[in-house]
């Protein structure tokens, strides 16, 4: 009898050890694998590529414990046109589980990231979105000797509808990668999308009655925004931001303005308004500021995008009245 009891006890201990060992393996490897710099193995580290994607993602992950979001680039970096990824950027990505990007060609450095960090999960905000083409830079066309070259415009977040679609895209991809918090991602997204839909409706109510919506923008940041609110972009001051237009290009823009009865001339807070000032002197137009929401403060303000767009609305009402 005593021998039988010993056998039962031994078998019980073996079963407990086996179960304990299996239980230790049930923890998802995706968080434990990259446990560097003493970060918690339970924490999900998300890195975003630049400011508007950061704003999307902090709304989706709002108040979710054990999920952190940091922005890779400085909040004043602006659009990532021709951005060269730095050693400091790569250090942030080495400690990340998920990298959320705009996509649509905005992050031209992604080949380097994927090559050096093949296990990093990528979430693309613009996945499967319908994109607008834009004329490639004239200098590039001359160098490559290609006619009618066209590239895709990546500034989809500047449209409210584009921002909504990006937020939904990010949330669904995060839900797949992190099913533990899937419902929370979706709940936060639903609340934020409602705010964006209310903003879009308010902007339509204010802008739709305006008759003359002919404008000149600073660079190719606003085609999606213009399409959404039926603004007519007659000319763009700088095709490539930071590249001053030539004297001929300035003259062409001035001619377009005079022929098209353009109502307003817009610069952007992120760039010098020097070229816009030259055009303003020749045409008598006043310069206004439209913000594509590519810079701001990394203070976790989840309403920063909405506040910027509300300011853009007031600017447009003043400029087009």
Protein Blocks (a to p, Z undefined) as FASTA:
>chain_A
ZZmmmmmmmmmmmmmmmmmmmmmmmpcfklmmmmgghiafkbccdddfblmlmmmmmmmm
goiahiacddfbafklopaehiacdfklmmmmmmpfbdcdebjolammlmmmmmmmmmbc
cddfkgoiacddddddfklmmmnopghiacddfklmmpmklmmmmmmmmmmmmmmmmmml
mmmmmmmmmmmmmmmmmmmmmmmmmmmmpmblcdcdfblmlmmmmmmnopacfbdfblbg
hiacdfklmmmmmmmmmmnopabdcddfkbcfklmmmmmmmnopacddddehlaccdehp
aklmmmmmmmmmmmmmmmmZZ
